[in-house]
Amino acid sequence: MESLRRRQDEIKEVSPVFEEIQSKRLFENARSCAIVGCGNGEIELAFIERCMPALEVLTAVEPDAESVIEVKKRIPRQLPKVRYSVIEDGGESWGASTNQVFDVVVMIHCVSDIPEAARRPLFSRLFERVIKPNGLLLVTTRTERLDGTQSAESQIMEALNHRPYVDTNWYEETRLLVEAIGFTVCYERRYGVHINVENLDEGYLGFYARECDEPTSLEKVEQVVKSVVGDTKWTRKEFTCGVF
Ligand SMILES: C[S@@+](CC[C@H](N)C(=O)[O-])C[C@H]1O[C@@H](n2cnc3c(N)ncnc32)[C@H](O)[C@@H]1O
């Protein structure tokens, strides 16, 4: 993950979105928030710092043990006045068992990590029990590219696993699902993030190797990545941020 993070500056590229949300004051009065699948929390906390000035209570939910260690250090550093807890768990099992209620639930780049069959029960539970009646759900995930081209990630994963990897519909599918459950969209905006693909290193190649269906050498991943990115220095991922 570290190599991937160094290759992009998502906080900078998502800033106009956060600024617009701030100007609309959508989250201005939120006092409690859960950040689900937050990783090290970098993007989620940047969002909270910018858009939730009244936040008092924060729950972070993340299944990866190393990320949990990082987010536990990051929260008190960035939000010293906020009471917080960090729960090492998947979003779906946390959602099914929590008795807490929140003004806001934030899910940035994690819906695709949640098993597909678990998504409807999780969003239903968020709608019925976990998010307060006037509360908000924020979801950010990959979206269709405006020029209709296939993302580099999709091309790489298809070449490695020899099966379709469709990431163009992740946002649209999530929106249809949450709207079917009862959420109503109140803000939507797309943005892009550039990724530097020069000097491919072990960290970057290892990320794709771990996503392969079968054990795959870094040499094989490097060969596939080079065949997809060619001489380009930058690729671009497209996301939509939706508030419901
Ligand atoms: C692409 S990362 C995004 C991390 C962070 N939200 C960000 O935007 O930088 C996906 C995150 O989802 C987490 N994850 C994996 N399975 C999950 C699940 N079942 N429920 C919630 N999060 C999950 C991963 O551990 C990882 O931290």
PDBQT file of the ligand as one rigid body, heavy atoms in Angstrom, charges set to zero:
ROOT
HETATM    1  C1  LIG A 301      -8.623   0.419  -1.190  1.00  0.00    +0.000 C 
HETATM    2  S1  LIG A 301      -8.538   0.344   0.560  1.00  0.00    +0.000 S 
HETATM    3  C2  LIG A 301      -9.186   1.918   1.027  1.00  0.00    +0.000 C 
HETATM    4  C3  LIG A 301      -8.720   2.400   2.347  1.00  0.00    +0.000 C 
HETATM    5  C4  LIG A 301      -9.175   3.823   2.708  1.00  0.00    +0.000 C 
HETATM    6  N1  LIG A 301     -10.597   3.911   2.807  1.00  0.00    +0.000 N 
HETATM    7  C5  LIG A 301      -8.669   4.789   1.666  1.00  0.00    +0.000 C 
HETATM    8  O1  LIG A 301      -9.482   5.270   0.859  1.00  0.00    +0.000 OA
HETATM    9  O2  LIG A 301      -7.458   5.080   1.635  1.00  0.00    +0.000 OA
HETATM   10  C6  LIG A 301      -9.841  -0.784   0.975  1.00  0.00    +0.000 C 
HETATM   11  C7  LIG A 301      -9.977  -0.994   2.466  1.00  0.00    +0.000 C 
HETATM   12  O3  LIG A 301     -11.094  -1.836   2.726  1.00  0.00    +0.000 OA
HETATM   13  C8  LIG A 301     -10.718  -2.720   3.768  1.00  0.00    +0.000 C 
HETATM   14  N2  LIG A 301     -11.622  -3.891   3.761  1.00  0.00    +0.000 N 
HETATM   15  C9  LIG A 301     -11.386  -5.141   3.278  1.00  0.00    +0.000 A 
HETATM   16  N3  LIG A 301     -12.448  -5.933   3.509  1.00  0.00    +0.000 NA
HETATM   17  C10 LIG A 301     -13.374  -5.163   4.124  1.00  0.00    +0.000 A 
HETATM   18  C11 LIG A 301     -14.676  -5.409   4.659  1.00  0.00    +0.000 A 
HETATM   19  N4  LIG A 301     -15.252  -6.610   4.553  1.00  0.00    +0.000 N 
HETATM   20  N5  LIG A 301     -15.318  -4.397   5.277  1.00  0.00    +0.000 NA
HETATM   21  C12 LIG A 301     -14.751  -3.166   5.387  1.00  0.00    +0.000 A 
HETATM   22  N6  LIG A 301     -13.520  -2.880   4.896  1.00  0.00    +0.000 NA
HETATM   23  C13 LIG A 301     -12.840  -3.849   4.288  1.00  0.00    +0.000 A 
HETATM   24  C14 LIG A 301      -9.276  -3.059   3.466  1.00  0.00    +0.000 C 
HETATM   25  O4  LIG A 301      -8.611  -3.618   4.586  1.00  0.00    +0.000 OA
HETATM   26  C15 LIG A 301      -8.769  -1.690   3.078  1.00  0.00    +0.000 C 
HETATM   27  O5  LIG A 301      -8.317  -0.957   4.177  1.00  0.00    +0.000 OA
ENDROOT
TORSDOF 0
